Amino acid sequence: MSQTEILEKLKEKRTKCIVYTRVMGYHRPVESFNVGKTGEHRERIQFVEKCSCR
């Protein structure tokens, strides 16, 4: 079964995911960004901080 078929089959069970990002000291949903800010958000580089536990 392809990924598209699986997604279509489970469409009723899916929920909308709202992504928030920190902008100018507070959190805002990405979906409320204007065109320019949306493009800027897509260009950001994500990273994973290494744990300094040991």
PyMOL Python script that loads the backbone (N, CA, C, O; Angstrom):
from pymol import cmd

cmd.read_pdbstr("""\
ATOM      1  N   MET A   1       0.852  -1.176   0.000  1.00  0.00           N
ATOM      2  CA  MET A   1       0.000   0.000   0.000  1.00  0.00           C
ATOM      3  C   MET A   1       0.903   1.246   0.000  1.00  0.00           C
ATOM      4  O   MET A   1       1.851   1.328   0.781  1.00  0.00           O
ATOM      5  N   SER A   2       0.610   2.188  -0.857  1.00  0.00           N
ATOM      6  CA  SER A   2       1.451   3.382  -0.968  1.00  0.00           C
ATOM      7  C   SER A   2       1.137   4.371   0.163  1.00  0.00           C
ATOM      8  O   SER A   2       0.117   4.261   0.843  1.00  0.00           O
ATOM      9  N   GLN A   3       2.029   5.324   0.339  1.00  0.00           N
ATOM     10  CA  GLN A   3       1.853   6.326   1.398  1.00  0.00           C
ATOM     11  C   GLN A   3       0.585   7.146   1.151  1.00  0.00           C
ATOM     12  O   GLN A   3      -0.130   7.475   2.097  1.00  0.00           O
ATOM     13  N   THR A   4       0.303   7.473  -0.097  1.00  0.00           N
ATOM     14  CA  THR A   4      -0.895   8.249  -0.438  1.00  0.00           C
ATOM     15  C   THR A   4      -2.157   7.486  -0.067  1.00  0.00           C
ATOM     16  O   THR A   4      -3.103   8.065   0.467  1.00  0.00           O
ATOM     17  N   GLU A   5      -2.173   6.192  -0.348  1.00  0.00           N
ATOM     18  CA  GLU A   5      -3.338   5.370  -0.013  1.00  0.00           C
ATOM     19  C   GLU A   5      -3.529   5.277   1.491  1.00  0.00           C
ATOM     20  O   GLU A   5      -4.661   5.320   1.972  1.00  0.00           O
ATOM     21  N   ILE A   6      -2.455   5.153   2.230  1.00  0.00           N
ATOM     22  CA  ILE A   6      -2.531   5.079   3.686  1.00  0.00           C
ATOM     23  C   ILE A   6      -3.087   6.385   4.248  1.00  0.00           C
ATOM     24  O   ILE A   6      -3.971   6.371   5.104  1.00  0.00           O
ATOM     25  N   LEU A   7      -2.566   7.514   3.763  1.00  0.00           N
ATOM     26  CA  LEU A   7      -3.040   8.813   4.239  1.00  0.00           C
ATOM     27  C   LEU A   7      -4.515   9.025   3.919  1.00  0.00           C
ATOM     28  O   LEU A   7      -5.259   9.558   4.743  1.00  0.00           O
ATOM     29  N   GLU A   8      -4.937   8.615   2.741  1.00  0.00           N
ATOM     30  CA  GLU A   8      -6.341   8.760   2.353  1.00  0.00           C
ATOM     31  C   GLU A   8      -7.241   7.883   3.222  1.00  0.00           C
ATOM     32  O   GLU A   8      -8.336   8.296   3.603  1.00  0.00           O
ATOM     33  N   LYS A   9      -6.781   6.681   3.532  1.00  0.00           N
ATOM     34  CA  LYS A   9      -7.559   5.749   4.352  1.00  0.00           C
ATOM     35  C   LYS A   9      -7.727   6.280   5.776  1.00  0.00           C
ATOM     36  O   LYS A   9      -8.783   6.101   6.383  1.00  0.00           O
ATOM     37  N   LEU A  10      -6.704   6.924   6.306  1.00  0.00           N
ATOM     38  CA  LEU A  10      -6.731   7.408   7.690  1.00  0.00           C
ATOM     39  C   LEU A  10      -7.098   8.893   7.808  1.00  0.00           C
ATOM     40  O   LEU A  10      -6.886   9.499   8.858  1.00  0.00           O
ATOM     41  N   LYS A  11      -7.636   9.471   6.757  1.00  0.00           N
ATOM     42  CA  LYS A  11      -7.930  10.904   6.713  1.00  0.00           C
ATOM     43  C   LYS A  11      -8.852  11.354   7.852  1.00  0.00           C
ATOM     44  O   LYS A  11      -8.649  12.430   8.416  1.00  0.00           O
ATOM     45  N   GLU A  12      -9.844  10.561   8.193  1.00  0.00           N
ATOM     46  CA  GLU A  12     -10.800  10.933   9.237  1.00  0.00           C
ATOM     47  C   GLU A  12     -10.161  10.967  10.621  1.00  0.00           C
ATOM     48  O   GLU A  12     -10.615  11.707  11.494  1.00  0.00           O
ATOM     49  N   LYS A  13      -9.116  10.174  10.830  1.00  0.00           N
ATOM     50  CA  LYS A  13      -8.465  10.085  12.140  1.00  0.00           C
ATOM     51  C   LYS A  13      -7.403  11.158  12.357  1.00  0.00           C
ATOM     52  O   LYS A  13      -6.940  11.356  13.480  1.00  0.00           O
ATOM     53  N   ARG A  14      -7.016  11.849  11.289  1.00  0.00           N
ATOM     54  CA  ARG A  14      -5.946  12.835  11.387  1.00  0.00           C
ATOM     55  C   ARG A  14      -6.458  14.130  12.017  1.00  0.00           C
ATOM     56  O   ARG A  14      -7.625  14.491  11.864  1.00  0.00           O
ATOM     57  N   THR A  15      -5.572  14.817  12.723  1.00  0.00           N
ATOM     58  CA  THR A  15      -5.905  16.117  13.302  1.00  0.00           C
ATOM     59  C   THR A  15      -4.914  17.158  12.801  1.00  0.00           C
ATOM     60  O   THR A  15      -3.797  16.828  12.403  1.00  0.00           O
ATOM     61  N   LYS A  16      -5.330  18.401  12.826  1.00  0.00           N
ATOM     62  CA  LYS A  16      -4.476  19.480  12.356  1.00  0.00           C
ATOM     63  C   LYS A  16      -3.391  19.765  13.389  1.00  0.00           C
ATOM     64  O   LYS A  16      -3.668  19.847  14.585  1.00  0.00           O
ATOM     65  N   CYS A  17      -2.178  19.912  12.929  1.00  0.00           N
ATOM     66  CA  CYS A  17      -1.044  20.209  13.789  1.00  0.00           C
ATOM     67  C   CYS A  17      -0.680  21.678  13.597  1.00  0.00           C
ATOM     68  O   CYS A  17      -0.381  22.101  12.480  1.00  0.00           O
ATOM     69  N   ILE A  18      -0.703  22.452  14.670  1.00  0.00           N
ATOM     70  CA  ILE A  18      -0.345  23.863  14.601  1.00  0.00           C
ATOM     71  C   ILE A  18       1.096  24.017  15.077  1.00  0.00           C
ATOM     72  O   ILE A  18       1.434  23.650  16.202  1.00  0.00           O
ATOM     73  N   VAL A  19       1.933  24.564  14.208  1.00  0.00           N
ATOM     74  CA  VAL A  19       3.351  24.740  14.511  1.00  0.00           C
ATOM     75  C   VAL A  19       3.562  26.159  15.034  1.00  0.00           C
ATOM     76  O   VAL A  19       3.146  27.129  14.401  1.00  0.00           O
ATOM     77  N   TYR A  20       4.209  26.270  16.190  1.00  0.00           N
ATOM     78  CA  TYR A  20       4.528  27.569  16.769  1.00  0.00           C
ATOM     79  C   TYR A  20       6.028  27.805  16.668  1.00  0.00           C
ATOM     80  O   TYR A  20       6.819  26.862  16.690  1.00  0.00           O
ATOM     81  N   THR A  21       6.406  29.058  16.560  1.00  0.00           N
ATOM     82  CA  THR A  21       7.801  29.431  16.572  1.00  0.00           C
ATOM     83  C   THR A  21       7.955  30.702  17.393  1.00  0.00           C
ATOM     84  O   THR A  21       7.014  31.483  17.533  1.00  0.00           O
ATOM     85  N   ARG A  22       9.136  30.899  17.927  1.00  0.00           N
ATOM     86  CA  ARG A  22       9.385  32.071  18.765  1.00  0.00           C
ATOM     87  C   ARG A  22       9.829  33.222  17.869  1.00  0.00           C
ATOM     88  O   ARG A  22      10.825  33.121  17.153  1.00  0.00           O
ATOM     89  N   VAL A  23       9.083  34.302  17.921  1.00  0.00           N
ATOM     90  CA  VAL A  23       9.377  35.490  17.129  1.00  0.00           C
ATOM     91  C   VAL A  23       9.374  36.700  18.054  1.00  0.00           C
ATOM     92  O   VAL A  23       8.375  36.994  18.711  1.00  0.00           O
ATOM     93  N   MET A  24      10.497  37.393  18.094  1.00  0.00           N
ATOM     94  CA  MET A  24      10.615  38.620  18.881  1.00  0.00           C
ATOM     95  C   MET A  24      10.198  38.432  20.339  1.00  0.00           C
ATOM     96  O   MET A  24       9.542  39.296  20.920  1.00  0.00           O
ATOM     97  N   GLY A  25      10.579  37.307  20.920  1.00  0.00           N
ATOM     98  CA  GLY A  25      10.356  37.083  22.345  1.00  0.00           C
ATOM     99  C   GLY A  25       9.048  36.422  22.721  1.00  0.00           C
ATOM    100  O   GLY A  25       8.821  36.176  23.906  1.00  0.00           O
ATOM    101  N   TYR A  26       8.182  36.124  21.778  1.00  0.00           N
ATOM    102  CA  TYR A  26       6.937  35.434  22.110  1.00  0.00           C
ATOM    103  C   TYR A  26       6.621  34.403  21.032  1.00  0.00           C
ATOM    104  O   TYR A  26       7.185  34.452  19.939  1.00  0.00           O
ATOM    105  N   HIS A  27       5.724  33.475  21.336  1.00  0.00           N
ATOM    106  CA  HIS A  27       5.414  32.374  20.419  1.00  0.00           C
ATOM    107  C   HIS A  27       4.198  32.720  19.566  1.00  0.00           C
ATOM    108  O   HIS A  27       3.192  33.223  20.066  1.00  0.00           O
ATOM    109  N   ARG A  28       4.312  32.438  18.262  1.00  0.00           N
ATOM    110  CA  ARG A  28       3.223  32.682  17.312  1.00  0.00           C
ATOM    111  C   ARG A  28       3.053  31.469  16.414  1.00  0.00           C
ATOM    112  O   ARG A  28       4.033  30.801  16.086  1.00  0.00           O
ATOM    113  N   PRO A  29       1.809  31.174  16.009  1.00  0.00           N
ATOM    114  CA  PRO A  29       1.617  30.073  15.062  1.00  0.00           C
ATOM    115  C   PRO A  29       2.141  30.462  13.682  1.00  0.00           C
ATOM    116  O   PRO A  29       1.923  31.581  13.219  1.00  0.00           O
ATOM    117  N   VAL A  30       2.825  29.541  13.038  1.00  0.00           N
ATOM    118  CA  VAL A  30       3.419  29.791  11.728  1.00  0.00           C
ATOM    119  C   VAL A  30       2.334  30.092  10.695  1.00  0.00           C
ATOM    120  O   VAL A  30       2.571  30.865   9.767  1.00  0.00           O
ATOM    121  N   GLU A  31       1.162  29.502  10.838  1.00  0.00           N
ATOM    122  CA  GLU A  31       0.092  29.697   9.848  1.00  0.00           C
ATOM    123  C   GLU A  31      -0.404  31.142   9.798  1.00  0.00           C
ATOM    124  O   GLU A  31      -1.061  31.530   8.832  1.00  0.00           O
ATOM    125  N   SER A  32      -0.101  31.945  10.823  1.00  0.00           N
ATOM    126  CA  SER A  32      -0.553  33.341  10.826  1.00  0.00           C
ATOM    127  C   SER A  32       0.467  34.289  10.197  1.00  0.00           C
ATOM    128  O   SER A  32       0.225  35.494  10.132  1.00  0.00           O
ATOM    129  N   PHE A  33       1.600  33.765   9.734  1.00  0.00           N
ATOM    130  CA  PHE A  33       2.648  34.596   9.129  1.00  0.00           C
ATOM    131  C   PHE A  33       2.202  35.133   7.768  1.00  0.00           C
ATOM    132  O   PHE A  33       1.414  34.501   7.064  1.00  0.00           O
ATOM    133  N   ASN A  34       2.722  36.311   7.412  1.00  0.00           N
ATOM    134  CA  ASN A  34       2.493  36.835   6.070  1.00  0.00           C
ATOM    135  C   ASN A  34       3.443  36.133   5.094  1.00  0.00           C
ATOM    136  O   ASN A  34       4.249  35.299   5.507  1.00  0.00           O
ATOM    137  N   VAL A  35       3.353  36.463   3.819  1.00  0.00           N
ATOM    138  CA  VAL A  35       4.121  35.764   2.784  1.00  0.00           C
ATOM    139  C   VAL A  35       5.624  35.864   3.038  1.00  0.00           C
ATOM    140  O   VAL A  35       6.336  34.866   2.926  1.00  0.00           O
ATOM    141  N   GLY A  36       6.111  37.055   3.377  1.00  0.00           N
ATOM    142  CA  GLY A  36       7.541  37.244   3.609  1.00  0.00           C
ATOM    143  C   GLY A  36       8.055  36.458   4.783  1.00  0.00           C
ATOM    144  O   GLY A  36       9.103  35.819   4.693  1.00  0.00           O
ATOM    145  N   LYS A  37       7.333  36.492   5.892  1.00  0.00           N
ATOM    146  CA  LYS A  37       7.755  35.772   7.098  1.00  0.00           C
ATOM    147  C   LYS A  37       7.670  34.263   6.879  1.00  0.00           C
ATOM    148  O   LYS A  37       8.497  33.521   7.409  1.00  0.00           O
ATOM    149  N   THR A  38       6.683  33.791   6.106  1.00  0.00           N
ATOM    150  CA  THR A  38       6.562  32.366   5.800  1.00  0.00           C
ATOM    151  C   THR A  38       7.786  31.889   5.021  1.00  0.00           C
ATOM    152  O   THR A  38       8.333  30.825   5.309  1.00  0.00           O
ATOM    153  N   GLY A  39       8.213  32.680   4.032  1.00  0.00           N
ATOM    154  CA  GLY A  39       9.406  32.331   3.253  1.00  0.00           C
ATOM    155  C   GLY A  39      10.649  32.313   4.117  1.00  0.00           C
ATOM    156  O   GLY A  39      11.493  31.427   3.986  1.00  0.00           O
ATOM    157  N   GLU A  40      10.761  33.292   5.002  1.00  0.00           N
ATOM    158  CA  GLU A  40      11.903  33.347   5.914  1.00  0.00           C
ATOM    159  C   GLU A  40      11.922  32.123   6.825  1.00  0.00           C
ATOM    160  O   GLU A  40      12.985  31.557   7.080  1.00  0.00           O
ATOM    161  N   HIS A  41      10.757  31.713   7.316  1.00  0.00           N
ATOM    162  CA  HIS A  41      10.661  30.555   8.201  1.00  0.00           C
ATOM    163  C   HIS A  41      11.099  29.280   7.493  1.00  0.00           C
ATOM    164  O   HIS A  41      11.754  28.430   8.097  1.00  0.00           O
ATOM    165  N   ARG A  42      10.741  29.138   6.208  1.00  0.00           N
ATOM    166  CA  ARG A  42      11.137  27.947   5.430  1.00  0.00           C
ATOM    167  C   ARG A  42      12.647  27.875   5.230  1.00  0.00           C
ATOM    168  O   ARG A  42      13.208  26.784   5.137  1.00  0.00           O
ATOM    169  N   GLU A  43      13.306  29.024   5.162  1.00  0.00           N
ATOM    170  CA  GLU A  43      14.753  29.059   4.913  1.00  0.00           C
ATOM    171  C   GLU A  43      15.583  28.816   6.172  1.00  0.00           C
ATOM    172  O   GLU A  43      16.791  28.601   6.072  1.00  0.00           O
ATOM    173  N   ARG A  44      14.977  28.845   7.330  1.00  0.00           N
ATOM    174  CA  ARG A  44      15.731  28.653   8.573  1.00  0.00           C
ATOM    175  C   ARG A  44      16.340  27.264   8.633  1.00  0.00           C
ATOM    176  O   ARG A  44      15.760  26.297   8.139  1.00  0.00           O
ATOM    177  N   ILE A  45      17.497  27.177   9.233  1.00  0.00           N
ATOM    178  CA  ILE A  45      18.186  25.903   9.398  1.00  0.00           C
ATOM    179  C   ILE A  45      17.904  25.389  10.803  1.00  0.00           C
ATOM    180  O   ILE A  45      18.160  26.076  11.791  1.00  0.00           O
ATOM    181  N   GLN A  46      17.378  24.178  10.878  1.00  0.00           N
ATOM    182  CA  GLN A  46      17.087  23.588  12.181  1.00  0.00           C
ATOM    183  C   GLN A  46      18.283  22.782  12.641  1.00  0.00           C
ATOM    184  O   GLN A  46      18.988  22.192  11.822  1.00  0.00           O
ATOM    185  N   PHE A  47      18.521  22.749  13.945  1.00  0.00           N
ATOM    186  CA  PHE A  47      19.621  22.000  14.481  1.00  0.00           C
ATOM    187  C   PHE A  47      19.184  21.316  15.768  1.00  0.00           C
ATOM    188  O   PHE A  47      18.193  21.698  16.390  1.00  0.00           O
ATOM    189  N   VAL A  48      19.942  20.300  16.151  1.00  0.00           N
ATOM    190  CA  VAL A  48      19.701  19.579  17.392  1.00  0.00           C
ATOM    191  C   VAL A  48      20.889  19.845  18.298  1.00  0.00           C
ATOM    192  O   VAL A  48      22.035  19.566  17.947  1.00  0.00           O
ATOM    193  N   GLU A  49      20.594  20.388  19.469  1.00  0.00           N
ATOM    194  CA  GLU A  49      21.653  20.701  20.414  1.00  0.00           C
ATOM    195  C   GLU A  49      22.151  19.420  21.083  1.00  0.00           C
ATOM    196  O   GLU A  49      21.352  18.608  21.550  1.00  0.00           O
ATOM    197  N   LYS A  50      23.462  19.246  21.125  1.00  0.00           N
ATOM    198  CA  LYS A  50      24.031  18.056  21.732  1.00  0.00           C
ATOM    199  C   LYS A  50      23.898  18.149  23.248  1.00  0.00           C
ATOM    200  O   LYS A  50      24.060  19.219  23.834  1.00  0.00           O
ATOM    201  N   CYS A  51      23.607  17.031  23.860  1.00  0.00           N
ATOM    202  CA  CYS A  51      23.477  16.957  25.304  1.00  0.00           C
ATOM    203  C   CYS A  51      24.860  17.009  25.958  1.00  0.00           C
ATOM    204  O   CYS A  51      25.774  16.290  25.553  1.00  0.00           O
ATOM    205  N   SER A  52      25.002  17.848  26.952  1.00  0.00           N
ATOM    206  CA  SER A  52      26.281  17.941  27.691  1.00  0.00           C
ATOM    207  C   SER A  52      26.107  17.277  29.056  1.00  0.00           C
ATOM    208  O   SER A  52      26.594  17.784  30.066  1.00  0.00           O
ATOM    209  N   CYS A  53      25.420  16.156  29.079  1.00  0.00           N
ATOM    210  CA  CYS A  53      25.086  15.460  30.313  1.00  0.00           C
ATOM    211  C   CYS A  53      26.310  14.809  30.957  1.00  0.00           C
ATOM    212  O   CYS A  53      26.342  14.630  32.174  1.00  0.00           O
ATOM    213  N   ARG A  54      27.308  14.454  30.161  1.00  0.00           N
ATOM    214  CA  ARG A  54      28.448  13.722  30.712  1.00  0.00           C
ATOM    215  C   ARG A  54      29.723  14.446  30.525  1.00  0.00           C
ATOM    216  O   ARG A  54      30.775  13.958  30.936  1.00  0.00           O
TER     217      ARG A  54
END
""", "prot")
cmd.dss("prot")
cmd.show_as("cartoon", "prot")
cmd.util.cbc("prot")
cmd.orient("prot")
